[in-house]
Every structure is written in structure tokens, then in C-alpha cells.
Amino acid sequence: MTIRLAALALPLLAPSALAAQTPQSGQGRLEIVGQAPGACVIRGPGSVTATNASYAPSGPSAGRLRITEMVGPESESRGVTADLGLDIVCNTPHRLVLRSENGGMRRAGAGDGPQGPFAEFLPYEFRASWLGQDASSATDGAGPLVMDSNQGGAGMLSLAVVVPPGVKLVAGDYRDSVIVEFRAAE
């Protein structure tokens, strides 16, 4: 049998020395951190008013504007006006870009040029009002409509689409897409 002995030395301290070694009330710190990324959200049309057209939503941020009467008895385009109110939230400086996919309404199967006195392409205009700024642009070669904001904002983007009357058109289906894009600052 083996016995091991261990010696343990306990120093005897005076009461004042013990008090000096008692932990004092301290202070700790917890940091809470997070990041809110810049984002812009289009929540679909809040309101639509149209003349010679009807609007139907086709998703949370998409819809279709259908022209009721594209041409009159003389094959000339009838005017169309549509005013859309889009509910927008942007929590950062941002850029609004509106552009036409085709540069105007183009006839399905259209050739390179007019067919006699009739056109296969119908340019139009869009107008926007956002955060106190107003701008407009024609779809035929003017490029996209661009509006910059150096602050975040929430509210209604007013968007108008204006198709002119009086353009003689070839019979057929005409289409275009207006792309509404909010680009959050990086």
C-alpha cells in the first residue's frame, strides 16, 4: 500500500487583506450589431386610371395594360392615357429607371420599315413623378427615363403612359413592355 502525503499551505491573512481581494462591482458591455441592407420594393399598383385601356395585375409587381380600341375606322391609332400609382419603399438613396423594351409598340412580325402609308411601330411617352421630381421621355430613341434620389423615400410613384392618336397602323398585334426599375445605392 502506498500513501502519499500532500502538504497544503494556507496563508493566514488579516481581515483587511481579505477585504482588499473581494471582487468589486464591475461593469460589462454587450454590443448589439446588425446591418440593414439598402432595398427598394415595388408593391404593385395602388391605383390605375385609364382612357381607352384597361389594366389587370398579373403578379405582385406586374400587370398588363390592354388598349380597348387600337385604331379607328381610318386605321389611325386612337389615343391612350393610363395613370398608374405604384406603392414604393426605398430605404436608401436610389435611382429610378423607366425604359421601353422595344422602344415603342411594335407589331408582331414587323419588317424593317413602313408598309406604304402604314407604320408597324408606334412610339409613346411615359411620365413619372417621384419624391417631388417630375420627368418624361419618349420611347423612340430618347433612352430610358432616369431619376436619381439622394435619400430614401416611401410613397406612390405616379407613372403615366401616353400613346398618341393619329398614326396609321398596319393591322396586327402590337406589344411593348415598360420596365420600372429601382436601383438601391450600394
C-alpha positions as CSV (number, residue, x, y, z in Angstrom):
1,M,0.0,0.0,0.0
2,T,1.3,3.4,-0.9
3,I,0.3,6.5,1.0
4,R,1.0,9.9,-0.5
5,L,1.0,12.9,1.6
6,A,0.4,16.3,0.3
7,A,1.1,19.4,2.2
8,L,-1.3,22.3,1.7
9,A,-0.1,25.6,2.9
10,L,-2.8,28.2,3.8
11,P,-1.6,31.6,4.5
12,L,-3.3,33.4,7.3
13,L,-4.4,36.8,6.2
14,A,-5.6,39.7,8.2
15,P,-9.3,40.7,7.7
16,S,-8.3,43.9,5.8
17,A,-6.2,41.9,3.3
18,L,-9.3,39.7,2.7
19,A,-11.5,42.7,2.0
20,A,-9.0,44.0,-0.5
21,Q,-9.2,40.8,-2.5
22,T,-13.1,40.7,-2.6
23,P,-14.3,41.4,-6.1
24,Q,-15.7,44.9,-6.6
25,S,-18.9,45.5,-8.5
26,G,-17.8,45.7,-12.2
27,Q,-19.1,46.8,-15.5
28,G,-19.7,44.6,-18.5
29,R,-20.7,45.5,-22.0
30,L,-22.8,43.8,-24.6
31,E,-22.6,45.2,-28.1
32,I,-25.6,44.6,-30.4
33,V,-24.9,44.9,-34.1
34,G,-26.8,44.4,-37.3
35,Q,-26.9,45.6,-40.8
36,A,-30.0,46.8,-42.8
37,P,-29.1,46.4,-46.5
38,G,-30.4,49.0,-48.9
39,A,-33.5,47.9,-50.6
40,C,-36.3,49.2,-52.9
41,V,-39.6,47.4,-53.1
42,I,-42.4,47.9,-55.6
43,R,-45.7,46.7,-54.1
44,G,-47.8,46.8,-57.2
45,P,-50.3,49.4,-58.5
46,G,-52.2,51.2,-55.8
47,S,-54.4,52.9,-58.4
48,V,-55.0,52.8,-62.1
49,T,-57.0,55.3,-64.2
50,A,-57.1,54.7,-68.0
51,T,-58.7,56.2,-71.1
52,N,-59.2,53.7,-73.9
53,A,-57.5,51.0,-72.0
54,S,-57.9,48.6,-69.1
55,Y,-55.4,47.3,-66.6
56,A,-55.2,43.9,-64.9
57,P,-52.5,42.9,-62.4
58,S,-50.5,39.8,-63.3
59,G,-48.4,39.4,-60.1
60,P,-47.3,41.5,-57.2
61,S,-45.2,43.9,-59.3
62,A,-46.5,43.3,-62.8
63,G,-49.6,43.9,-64.9
64,R,-51.0,44.3,-68.4
65,L,-52.4,47.4,-69.9
66,R,-54.7,46.4,-72.8
67,I,-55.8,49.0,-75.3
68,T,-59.5,48.9,-75.9
69,E,-59.5,50.3,-79.4
70,M,-56.1,50.5,-81.1
71,V,-57.3,52.1,-84.3
72,G,-60.3,53.9,-85.5
73,P,-62.2,53.5,-88.9
74,E,-59.3,55.1,-90.8
75,S,-56.7,52.7,-89.3
76,E,-55.2,55.6,-87.3
77,S,-54.2,55.0,-83.7
78,R,-56.6,56.2,-81.1
79,G,-55.1,58.0,-78.1
80,V,-54.5,56.2,-74.9
81,T,-53.7,57.5,-71.5
82,A,-53.0,55.4,-68.4
83,D,-52.1,56.8,-65.0
84,L,-50.7,54.2,-62.6
85,G,-49.8,54.7,-58.9
86,L,-47.2,52.3,-57.7
87,D,-46.6,51.9,-54.0
88,I,-42.8,52.1,-53.4
89,V,-40.5,51.8,-50.4
90,C,-36.7,52.6,-50.7
91,N,-34.7,52.8,-47.5
92,T,-31.6,54.2,-49.2
93,P,-30.6,56.7,-51.9
94,H,-31.6,55.2,-55.2
95,R,-32.1,55.6,-59.0
96,L,-35.4,55.1,-60.8
97,V,-35.1,53.8,-64.4
98,L,-38.0,53.5,-66.7
99,R,-37.4,52.0,-70.1
100,S,-39.3,50.5,-73.0
101,E,-38.3,47.0,-74.0
102,N,-38.9,47.6,-77.8
103,G,-38.6,51.4,-77.9
104,G,-42.3,51.6,-78.5
105,M,-45.2,49.3,-79.5
106,R,-44.0,47.0,-82.3
107,R,-46.3,44.9,-84.5
108,A,-45.6,41.1,-84.1
109,G,-43.8,40.0,-87.2
110,A,-42.9,43.6,-88.2
111,G,-40.5,44.2,-91.0
112,D,-37.7,46.8,-91.2
113,G,-39.8,49.8,-92.3
114,P,-43.3,51.2,-93.0
115,Q,-45.6,49.4,-95.4
116,G,-46.7,52.2,-97.7
117,P,-48.5,54.9,-95.6
118,F,-48.9,52.5,-92.6
119,A,-46.4,52.1,-89.7
120,E,-45.6,48.9,-87.8
121,F,-44.1,50.8,-84.9
122,L,-45.9,53.2,-82.5
123,P,-43.8,55.2,-80.1
124,Y,-45.3,56.6,-77.0
125,E,-44.4,58.7,-74.0
126,F,-44.1,57.9,-70.3
127,R,-44.0,60.4,-67.4
128,A,-43.0,59.9,-63.8
129,S,-43.4,61.8,-60.6
130,W,-41.5,60.6,-57.6
131,L,-40.3,62.3,-54.4
132,G,-41.0,65.8,-55.7
133,Q,-39.3,65.2,-59.1
134,D,-41.1,65.1,-62.5
135,A,-39.7,63.7,-65.7
136,S,-40.9,62.5,-69.1
137,S,-39.4,60.6,-72.0
138,A,-40.4,59.4,-75.4
139,T,-39.8,55.7,-76.2
140,D,-38.3,56.2,-79.7
141,G,-34.6,56.7,-79.2
142,A,-34.6,59.1,-76.2
143,G,-33.2,56.3,-74.0
144,P,-34.5,55.5,-70.6
145,L,-36.1,57.9,-68.2
146,V,-33.8,58.3,-65.2
147,M,-34.4,59.9,-61.8
148,D,-31.9,60.0,-59.0
149,S,-32.7,60.5,-55.4
150,N,-30.1,61.1,-52.7
151,Q,-32.4,59.9,-50.0
152,G,-34.7,57.1,-49.2
153,G,-38.4,57.5,-49.6
154,A,-41.8,55.8,-49.4
155,G,-45.0,56.6,-51.2
156,M,-46.6,56.5,-54.6
157,L,-44.7,56.7,-57.9
158,S,-47.0,58.3,-60.4
159,L,-46.4,56.7,-63.8
160,A,-48.3,57.8,-67.0
161,V,-48.2,56.1,-70.3
162,V,-49.4,58.2,-73.2
163,V,-50.0,56.6,-76.7
164,P,-50.5,59.3,-79.4
165,P,-53.5,59.3,-81.7
166,G,-53.3,59.7,-85.5
167,V,-50.6,57.2,-86.6
168,K,-51.8,55.0,-89.4
169,L,-51.0,51.4,-88.4
170,V,-50.7,48.1,-90.2
171,A,-53.2,45.5,-88.9
172,G,-51.8,43.2,-86.3
173,D,-50.9,42.7,-82.6
174,Y,-48.7,45.4,-81.1
175,R,-46.7,44.9,-77.9
176,D,-44.2,46.5,-75.6
177,S,-43.1,46.3,-72.0
178,V,-42.3,49.1,-69.7
179,I,-39.7,48.1,-67.2
180,V,-39.8,50.0,-63.9
181,E,-36.6,49.6,-62.0
182,F,-35.4,51.0,-58.7
183,R,-31.7,50.5,-58.0
184,A,-30.7,50.9,-54.4
185,A,-27.4,52.7,-53.8
186,E,-24.6,50.4,-52.9
